[in-house]
Amino acid sequence: MVRTEKNIFPVKGLRCAACVARMEKILETHDGIYNVSVNLASAKVSIEYDRSLTNPEKIKELVSKSGYELVTDIQKTSGSEETKNANYIQQRNNALFAALLSFPVFILSMFFPSVSFSGEICAILSGITVFYFGRSFFSRAINQIKKGTVSMDTLVALSTSVAYFYSVFNLIFPDFLLSDSGHLYFETAGMIITFILTGRLLEERAKNKTATAIKDLMALQPKTALIEVAGKTQFEIKVENIKEGNIIVVRPGEKIAVDGEVTDGNSYVNESMLSGESVPVSKEKGSKVFAGTINDKGTFKFKATKVGDKTMLSQIISLVEQAQGSKAPVQKLVDKIASFFVPAIISIALLTIAIWVIADPVHGIDKGIISAVAVLVIACPCALGLATPTAIMVGIGKGAEKGILIKNAEALETAKKTDCVVLDKTGTITEGNPDIEKEYWYEDSEINRNILFSLESKSTHPLAQSIISNLAHCDLVDISEFENIPGLGVRALVNGKIYYAGNVEFAVQQGIDKSLLPDDITTSPGSIVIFGSGKDIISVMNITDRIKISSIMAINTLMQKGIDVYMLTGDNNNSAEFIARQAGITSFRSNVLPSEKAEFVRELKAKGKTVAMVGDGINDSIALAEADLSIAMGNGSDIAMDVADITIISSDLNKIPEVISLSSLTVKTIRQNLFWAFIYNIIGIPVAAGVFYPLFGVMLNPMIAGAAMAMSSVSVVTNSLRIKNKT
């Protein structure tokens, strides 16, 4: 069995979709690497690899050979925010000084070309702008050419150097190529660099805003915490030094440092940053608390149970980061196009020169070169590369803010297509905190109660908790050969005798006579749990669970959207019918086993439905895995959450319509971005080549092409940011 490890690494040198496609292709062909996803918007790569065949350092060497740099050093990664800020300041300075130098070149070239030494002054100022403030384009392009690759930097370096050196040649030999004086394009070279640097600066600012979800989540955890030793001494330590079992004191207004369980005191805690719910949650002895949440008024102590990367906050950050780095299916098309985009543009530029020279032997070389420069500049694989990942990053980040954890981009895209939602009952539609309404004991004794308490203590079913609470005074006894049968019940060997607890069907399988059950329990709208041994019924309980008010609202909203809603439950028909009627659900099934839930999902899919399955227990995990879209409620089992594509932290069904709306908006934004990115290139490149010149005598100035190219990427990122304000 292959054991893989998955990591996310920052990458330096990514500039466009062509870079992304090339880097993925190089990594995917390497032994031991199985899944690669490069995200241009976040400048990170997610890699799944086999430790026995490769490691981060080998991967780093492989990436380096392709002209990029993989950051594997943990300290460098943790300090990437400072590095990013320093890079941003340098970008800003380069753009500012490039503008200061290129502006006088533009004025001289456009309005005062006859001034003495105007050409020489422009050559010097433009040279500084292009080769000093634009030096990063050249250094990356040269490095990539050495590695046998090309990128957006190649286009920028090629276009500006052609414009500059062509102008220098015409300045020195004004009559060599043309019958009239040679044209100078120093302002073009300088302004192209200025516009692109400015565009990159604006793009970087916009891209930083797309990643605010991760930053906001990371900012939730405090730097220090107050711990208590031996019930007396209190002192402050760094959060990273907290160990499991430490007792931590939380005062009013403080953030909770790690996950834990309250041991003393009570308060209300604001958990909105994790669940999206604004109402503070009551905390008392035994209550769970989570890192990043904020204590309201009271003071309490809690025992640390999960620290470091095991806390819910850390897991959420990791999940969101991985999800933001994943790719939507539509991105595959973009990657294919990007892989040959830059070579195709260079070919078109060369073809442009050739056509101009053939069409106009006298002035064709001049027009051809300037048109080729415009073609190289206006082509923008950046917009194509940013169209999908920026929208995905904002969409998944917005979901995290609302307490909706989306595992990958494919799930976000699938949610929009959902036309059928299947709901588990207990803990999904209902509150999941059932109470015993009625109970009958045929053989009431301390030992029988202890046996039932011991059986249910090992059960994973939500109903077990109500029985445990009712028998809280009981003691555990030794049991063996314990079995947990999902959808039916539990059984075990106690003192040489088999005891069981489960639903009516399970009890009948063990041999009981169903007619012996009390009528007022079997006809009541609730779940029946029978405790017995062989044919002997020891106790019968009727357990009811209240429906969530939010469930009624959510189901009504889904139906208004034209989505079919079904309810499946392992409970009896009376209980199922009672809850379904309250929820407004007309289609439901009772006494359903886990395998039958999965079969029902398959039946719906066979009818052409796009099915979302919503559940919270182990007995839902098979159906969750079978569905097109699997949604787990946050207070459910870890297995359900591991299988699920989406996790609702607050267990509020109203989040499901929100997921569908968020998906629709994100997919719509991706399509808008891709449409404009493709249309921009499809229209811009022929215009830059001069197709309108024969009709209107108009050519595209490369400066305008540079500005258009710079703004195309900015517009794509800005459009993606609109998701934050529309949801």
C-alpha positions, 0 to 999 in steps of 0.5 A, a space after each residue: 500500500 502506497 502511503 502518501 503525504 500532502 503538503 502546500 508550498 509557496 512558489 516564487 516566479 509564477 507569472 501566468 497560466 503558462 507557468 502553472 501548466 508547465 510546472 504541473 506538467 514537470 511535477 506530474 511526470 516525476 516518480 513518486 508525485 501523484 497529485 499536483 495543483 498549482 494556484 496562480 492566485 495564491 502562488 502556492 502548489 499542493 503536492 501529494 507524494 510518496 515519501 519513499 520515492 521523493 521528498 520536498 528537497 528533491 521536489 525543490 530541485 526539480 522545480 528549480 530546473 524549470 525556472 521557479 523556486 519552491 519554498 520548503 523551509 518552514 521558517 521562510 514559509 511562516 515569514 512569507 507575509 513579511 516577505 510578501 510585504 517587502 516584495 509589494 513595497 519593492 513593486 510599488 517603488 519600481 512602478 512609481 520610479 518607472 512612471 516618473 522616468 517614462 512620463 517625461 519621455 512620453 511628453 518629449 516624444 509626443 510634443 517636443 520631438 524636435 528639441 535638441 538631443 530629445 532622442 538621446 534623452 529619451 533613450 537614456 530615461 527609457 533605458 533606465 525604466 526598461 532595464 533597471 525598473 523592469 529588470 525582473 522581467 528580463 532576469 526571469 525571462 532569461 532564466 526560463 529560456 535557459 531552462 527551455 521555457 517561456 512565460 509572460 515575462 518572455 513576452 514583456 521582455 521581448 516586446 520592450 527590448 525589440 521596441 527599445 533597440 529598434 529605436 536605438 538603431 533608428 536613432 543612430 541610423 535614421 535613414 538605413 531602413 526607411 526613405 524618411 527618418 526612422 521612427 523612435 519608440 522609446 516612449 512605447 518601451 518605457 510606458 509598457 513597463 510602467 503600465 505592466 508594473 502598475 497593473 501588477 501592483 494593482 493585481 497584487 493588492 486585489 489578490 491579497 484581498 482574495 486571501 483574507 479568509 486564511 489571514 482572518 482565521 489565522 488572526 483568531 488564535 491568541 499569541 499567549 494563554 494563562 495556565 494554572 498549575 496545582 490549582 494555585 500558580 498562574 502564569 502566561 505562556 506562548 500558545 505553541 508551548 501549551 500541552 494537552 492536559 494543561 489547565 487554562 484560565 480564560 478571563 472576560 473578553 479573551 480569546 480561547 487559545 486551544 480546544 478543550 473542556 470546561 472544568 470550572 466556572 461558566 460563561 457565554 462564548 462567541 463562536 461566530 468566527 467558526 460557526 457563522 452564528 452570532 448568538 453566544 453559546 453557554 459554557 459550563 462544566 463539561 462543555 467543549 470550547 474551541 481555539 479562536 472563539 471569544 469569551 464574553 463575560 464570565 471567567 472559567 477554566 478548561 483542560 486543553 484536549 487538542 493543541 497545535 495543528 489538532 485544534 478545530 481552528 487549525 484543521 479549518 485553516 488547513 482545509 480552507 487552504 487546501 480547498 482554495 488551492 484545488 481546481 475546478 473542472 473547467 480549469 483543465 481547459 484553461 491549462 491546456 490552452 495555457 500550455 501553448 499560449 506563449 509560443 503561439 503568441 511569439 509565432 503570431 508576432 513573427 508572422 505579423 512582421 512577415 505579413 507587414 513586410 510583404 504587404 508594404 515593402 517600404 514601411 512594412 518593417 517599421 509597422 510590422 515591428 511595432 505591430 508585433 510589439 503590440 501583439 506580444 504586449 496585449 496577449 495576456 495569459 495572466 487573465 486566463 490563469 487568474 480567472 478560476 483560482 481567484 473566484 474559487 479562493 474568494 468563494 471558499 473563503 466566504 464559505 469559511 466566514 459563514 461556517 461552511 467548510 468546502 473541501 474542494 473546488 469541484 464540490 463548490 461547482 457541483 453544489 450549483 447543479 443540485 436538484 435533489 437533497 436527501 436529509 437524515 433525520 436525527 441530528 440533521 433535521 432534528 436537534 440531535 438532543 433527544 429526551 426519553 418521553 416514556 420508559 417501561 422496565 420489565 426487569 428493573 434492577 441495578 445490574 440491568 441499568 448498569 448493563 444498559 449504561 455500559 452498552 450505550 456508552 460505547 454506542 455511536 448513535 445520537 439516541 445513546 446520549 439520552 439514555 446515558 444522561 438518564 442513567 448517569 448515576 449508574 456504573 460501568 460493568 465489564 463487557 466483551 464481544 461488543 458490536 455496533 450494528 449501524 442502523 440497528 443497535 448494539 450488543 455485547 457479552 456480559 457475564 456469559 450472556 448476550 445483551 442488546 439495545 436497539 430498534 424494534 427490527 433489531 430486537 425482533 431479530 434477537 427473538 422478542 415477541 413484538 406484540 408484547 410491546 406497550 401500545 402507548 409506546 409503539 403508537 407514539 411519535 418517537 424512536 423506540 429503543 428496546 433493551 433485552 437479552 434473547 427473547 426477554 424484553 428488559 426495558 422499552 423506551 420511547 425517545 423523542 427529538 425536537 425539530 429545529 426551527 431552522 430546518 423548517 425554514 431551510 427545507 421551505 427555501 430549498 423547495 422554493 428553489 425547485 429542489 426536491 427534498 427527501 428524508 431518510 431515517 432508521 427510526 420507525 414510521 410514526 417518528 418519521 411521519 411526525 417529523 416529516 409533517 412538521 418539516 413540510 416534507 412529503 417524501 420520506 422513508 423509515 426503518 432504512 438501513 445505512 446500505 439502503 440509504 446509499 441505494 436510495 441515493 443511487 436510485 435518484 442518480 439513476 433518474 438523472 438527479 444531481 443528489 446532495 446527501 446531508 447527514 451527521 452519523 457513521 450510518 450516513 457515511 455510505 450514502 454520503 460517499 455515494 452522493 454527487 455532493 456530500 454535506 456533513 453537519 458539524 456536530 456529527 461523527 468524524 467519519 461523516 466529516 471526513 467523507 463529506 465534500 462540505 461540512 456545516 459547522 453550526 449544523 444549521 440547515 439554512 446553510 445548505 441554500 447558502 451553499 447553493 447560492 454561493 456556488 451559483 455566484 462563484 460559477 457565474 463569476 468564473 464564467 464571466 472571468 473566462 469569457 472576458 479573458 478569452 474575448 480579450 485575447 481573441 479580439 485584442 491580438 488581431 487588432 494589435 496585429 493591424 487587421 483594422 489598418 487596411 479598413 480604417 488606417 488605424 494601428 494599435 499603439 503598443 502603449 495602449 496595448 500594455 495598459 489594456 493587458 495590465 488592466 485585464 488581469 486587474 479586472 478579473 481579480 476585481 470581478 472575483 472580489 465581488 463575491 464577497 459583497 454579494 453573499 
